[in-house]
Every structure is written in structure tokens, then in C-alpha cells.
Amino acid sequence: MVDRVVAVDWSGDRSAAGQRKKIWAGVWTADPTHSHVDPTHRNKAAMNGAPGEPVGRVTLEGGRTRAELEEWLIELARETPRMVVGIDCCFSFPAWFLEEHGCETVFEFWRRAAEGKGEEWLHRECADGRFWGVTGSARTGKRPAEFSGEGLRRMMRTTDWENKIAVRLEGGDEERAAKMRGITAKSPFQIGGSGSVGTGSLRAMPVLMQLREAGFAAWPFDAARLGADEPTPLLVEMYTRLLTGPVAKSNGVARRGYLLEKKNTDAAYAGLGRRVIAKAWASEDAFDALVCCVEMVKRRNEFVRLRATSDSVLRLEGITWRPGVQGAE
């Protein structure tokens, strides 16, 4: 039911040059003899698929700005509407923040961000001190007291808390906790500093809005319609660390070792071409895009079954997709 999977390692960089360097997409396209894919649109590096593994081809795509990526995804969706796109950013903020701004749906929030509110929050002189991480200005580079101590939970969405903090607590998910080992949990309110997610998320929301208006479904706010007679491409929020697991991704030697081990032990990686692997060795962003793409392809049938959440909080906050998730957490 899924003909194409795209995993986007996102960037909130302001400059076009920075975006072209940092935004990467891993693309898997099903073999046209095994799917509905137009045979004129074949990629170059084969993911040959051992028994039980998907048959298709993988490429790593870079060099696009956010606007160019948006146009490219819309064009891909015209070719293969049974397409899943994972984007490495937060699709929303904590529910209380949306309610504070009078947004009854996440789509209203996206529009607010697109109409200038997002850049206002990112500006160094923004009066809302709950956004932090910018240094060298009147805004503090430290987490505000409101989000410290007992306030830590308040700065995170339910899905952030579940995936990044609750898994480490007593009775948590040991497998997910292992993937987060050594990683400091981040909040969408953090817009500067190592690993910050707020900037990229706020600058993704105008793109998310445009993609949905172009016909994409956005999970968990919409149900997947990949198996319909007239299928709809699907957007999901992803978190790369949940798919790569514990690896020193900033270290080229570690990236190389990870990929070589995967090629030797995991059939889904065995058919990846040398050029694709070389790109992932050379760039942390390309590495994330490639690994997330392959891991999503391995679980591609799960996307067909994704349903819209009925939870009032999650309908505002969203859910980070991870293997096994079907609806409301």
C-alpha cells in the first residue's frame, strides 16, 4: 500500500545556503514491478530486499531550501500519492500554549506561525521570555525558571514527555530509554543551543500548512488514507534518535561503523549503494535521513493503519511517530 517513503532531516537555518547544506531527504521508491509506481521514476541505489524485505530503490537528496523541498514533495505526491513523509521537527507546541493564543486546532496554530507569529517568537527582542536559547541579546540563553523543577513537564508536549523523559522513569520503556541514553530532552520553546528544536519547528509550520492545503494528510490530526481508492500522501512527525538509536552521529567514524554493521547484520541495509552510504558517512544530516528512511520502510505497513486521535490534548499537540504507535498514546 506504500509506494514511496521520504524521511526529511529538517533545518530551521535562516539562510538559503544553510538550508541547502543541512536539509537532507532519504527517499525509498518501491520497485514498479511490485507496486503502482510509474516505471519512469526510478531511483539509483538499490534496496534489493532479502526475503521478507521491501523491494525498491533508495537515494539521498540534498541541496534544497525549505520552499524548494515543499515544491518537490508536492511533485513527488503527484507521481506516487501512496507516499509517507516523515519530518524531523515538532508539529506543534503544548496544548496550553495553543489555547493561550486562541487556537482551537493545530491548523490555526500553523497559520499563526505562517502569518508572522513564528518569526516574532524567534526574534531576539521577543517579549515572550518563555522562548530561550538565544545568546548575545536581551533574551536569556538559559531555560526560564518557569520551566525548571516542577515546571519541566509544562514546557513539553505529552509525546515529548513520553518519549524523552517518562521512558527513563520507573516502569518506563527500557528499549526507548536506551535510545535516549546521554541525550538531553529538548522542548519546542528552546530556540537556540545544541539540539534545539524550536526554531526548526516554527519554520516548518508554514510548510506543513502548505502541504496539507496541497492534499497531504497530517497524522495524528488526520487519519491515514494511503489505502483508499483515491489515496492521500501522509505527513508524520519523527524524531531521528528514536530510529537511529544510541550512536555518536556527529562522529564520522561512528557513522561509518554503524552503517557497515547494519549492512552486515540487517537485510534492509544490505542493498544500499556505495554512493548513498558515502553521503551518509560524510554528513550527520544525511546519515539521519538515510537511517530514518530505511527504518520507516521496514515498518511501512504500519502507516496504512494510522488513525486520527480523538484525545483533545493530542489533537492540539500531535504525536511523534514511532514503531508500533497507532493512535492516541
Secondary structure as the mmCIF struct_conf table of DSSP 4:
data_model
#
loop_
_struct_conf.conf_type_id
_struct_conf.id
_struct_conf.beg_label_comp_id
_struct_conf.beg_label_asym_id
_struct_conf.beg_label_seq_id
_struct_conf.end_label_comp_id
_struct_conf.end_label_asym_id
_struct_conf.end_label_seq_id
STRN STRN1 ARG A 4 ASP A 9
BEND BEND1 ARG A 14 SER A 15
HELX_RH_AL_P HELX_RH_AL_P1 ALA A 16 LYS A 22
STRN STRN2 TRP A 24 ALA A 30
TURN_TY1_P TURN_TY1_P1 PRO A 32 THR A 33
BEND BEND2 HIS A 34 HIS A 36
TURN_TY1_P TURN_TY1_P2 PRO A 39 THR A 40
BEND BEND3 LYS A 44 LYS A 44
STRN STRN3 ALA A 45 MET A 47
TURN_TY1_P TURN_TY1_P3 PRO A 51 GLY A 52
BEND BEND4 GLU A 53 GLU A 53
HELX_LH_PP_P HELX_LH_PP_P1 PRO A 54 VAL A 55
STRN STRN4 GLY A 56 GLU A 61
HELX_RH_AL_P HELX_RH_AL_P2 ARG A 66 GLU A 79
BEND BEND5 PRO A 81 ARG A 82
STRN STRN5 MET A 83 ILE A 87
BEND BEND6 ASP A 88 CYS A 89
BEND BEND7 PHE A 91 PHE A 91
HELX_RH_AL_P HELX_RH_AL_P3 ALA A 95 GLU A 100
TURN_TY1_P TURN_TY1_P4 HIS A 101 GLY A 102
BEND BEND8 GLU A 104 THR A 105
HELX_RH_AL_P HELX_RH_AL_P4 VAL A 106 ARG A 112
HELX_RH_PI_P HELX_RH_PI_P1 ALA A 113 LYS A 117
HELX_RH_AL_P HELX_RH_AL_P5 GLY A 118 LEU A 122
BEND BEND9 HIS A 123 HIS A 123
TURN_TY1_P TURN_TY1_P5 ARG A 124 GLU A 125
BEND BEND10 ALA A 127 ALA A 127
TURN_TY1_P TURN_TY1_P6 GLY A 129 ARG A 130
BEND BEND11 PHE A 131 PHE A 131
STRN STRN6 TRP A 132 TRP A 132
BEND BEND12 GLY A 136 ARG A 139
BEND BEND13 GLY A 141 LYS A 142
HELX_RH_3T_P HELX_RH_3T_P1 ALA A 145 PHE A 147
BEND BEND14 SER A 148 SER A 148
HELX_RH_3T_P HELX_RH_3T_P2 GLY A 149 MET A 155
BEND BEND15 MET A 156 MET A 156
HELX_RH_AL_P HELX_RH_AL_P6 THR A 158 LYS A 164
TURN_TY1_P TURN_TY1_P7 ILE A 165 ILE A 165
HELX_RH_3T_P HELX_RH_3T_P3 ALA A 166 ARG A 168
BEND BEND16 LEU A 169 LEU A 169
TURN_TY1_P TURN_TY1_P8 GLU A 170 GLY A 171
HELX_RH_AL_P HELX_RH_AL_P7 GLU A 174 LYS A 179
TURN_TY1_P TURN_TY1_P9 MET A 180 GLY A 182
HELX_LH_PP_P HELX_LH_PP_P2 ILE A 183 ALA A 185
TURN_TY1_P TURN_TY1_P10 PRO A 188 PHE A 189
STRN STRN7 GLN A 190 GLN A 190
BEND BEND17 GLY A 192 GLY A 193
TURN_TY1_P TURN_TY1_P11 SER A 194 GLY A 195
HELX_RH_AL_P HELX_RH_AL_P8 GLY A 198 GLU A 213
TURN_TY1_P TURN_TY1_P12 ALA A 214 GLY A 215
STRN STRN8 ALA A 217 ALA A 218
TURN_TY1_P TURN_TY1_P13 TRP A 219 PHE A 221
BEND BEND18 ASP A 222 ASP A 222
TURN_TY1_P TURN_TY1_P14 LEU A 226 GLY A 227
BEND BEND19 ALA A 228 GLU A 230
STRN STRN9 LEU A 234 GLU A 237
HELX_RH_AL_P HELX_RH_AL_P9 THR A 240 THR A 244
BEND BEND20 PRO A 246 PRO A 246
TURN_TY1_P TURN_TY1_P15 LYS A 249 SER A 250
HELX_RH_AL_P HELX_RH_AL_P10 GLY A 252 THR A 265
HELX_RH_AL_P HELX_RH_AL_P11 ALA A 267 ALA A 270
TURN_TY1_P TURN_TY1_P16 GLY A 271 GLY A 271
HELX_RH_AL_P HELX_RH_AL_P12 ARG A 274 ALA A 282
HELX_RH_AL_P HELX_RH_AL_P13 GLU A 284 LYS A 298
TURN_TY1_P TURN_TY1_P17 ARG A 299 ARG A 299
HELX_RH_AL_P HELX_RH_AL_P14 ARG A 300 VAL A 304
TURN_TY1_P TURN_TY1_P18 ARG A 305 ARG A 305
TURN_TY1_P TURN_TY1_P19 SER A 312 VAL A 313
HELX_RH_AL_P HELX_RH_AL_P15 LEU A 314 GLU A 317
STRN STRN10 THR A 320 THR A 320
TURN_TY1_P TURN_TY1_P20 PRO A 323 GLY A 324
BEND BEND21 GLY A 327 GLY A 327
#
